[in-house]
Amino acid sequence: MTWKDPIVEEVREIRDRTAARFGYDVKAIGRYYQEKQHRTERKTATDVPPKPLTTATST
């Protein structure tokens, strides 16, 4: 018997519905998510400036 995680199952269901919406065309799915990312107000990793590098000092 295999235990099923309800969150994983939900994510897989959403992924399958999205893929079916675009006829399982990987490039179309990628364009959809890129456009969706550009429309969002949420910060992404590319929006956050990198932290300055610090050098470790030995005492």
C-alpha positions in Angstrom: 0.0 0.0 0.0 1.4 3.4 -1.0 0.6 6.5 1.0 -0.6 9.4 -1.1 0.1 13.0 0.0 -3.0 15.1 -0.7 -0.9 18.2 -1.5 1.2 16.3 -4.0 -2.0 14.9 -5.5 -3.4 18.4 -5.8 -0.3 19.8 -7.5 -0.2 16.9 -9.9 -3.9 17.5 -10.8 -3.3 21.2 -11.4 -0.3 20.4 -13.5 -2.2 17.9 -15.6 -5.1 20.3 -16.2 -2.7 23.0 -17.2 -0.9 20.7 -19.6 -4.1 19.5 -21.1 -5.2 23.1 -21.6 -2.2 23.6 -23.9 -2.4 20.2 -25.6 0.7 19.0 -23.6 2.8 21.4 -25.7 5.8 22.1 -23.5 6.7 25.4 -25.2 3.1 26.7 -24.9 3.0 25.8 -21.2 6.4 27.6 -20.7 5.1 30.7 -22.4 2.0 30.6 -20.3 3.9 30.5 -17.1 6.4 33.2 -18.2 3.6 35.5 -19.1 1.9 34.8 -15.8 5.1 35.5 -13.9 5.4 38.9 -15.7 1.9 39.9 -14.8 2.3 39.1 -11.1 3.1 41.7 -8.5 5.0 39.2 -6.4 8.8 39.4 -6.3 10.7 36.7 -7.9 14.4 35.7 -7.5 15.4 37.8 -10.5 13.7 40.9 -8.9 15.7 40.8 -5.7 19.2 42.4 -5.9 22.1 40.1 -4.8 23.5 40.5 -1.4 27.0 42.0 -1.4 29.8 39.5 -0.9 31.6 39.7 2.4 35.0 38.3 3.1 35.6 36.2 6.2 38.2 37.7 8.5 40.3 35.5 10.8 41.3 36.6 14.2 
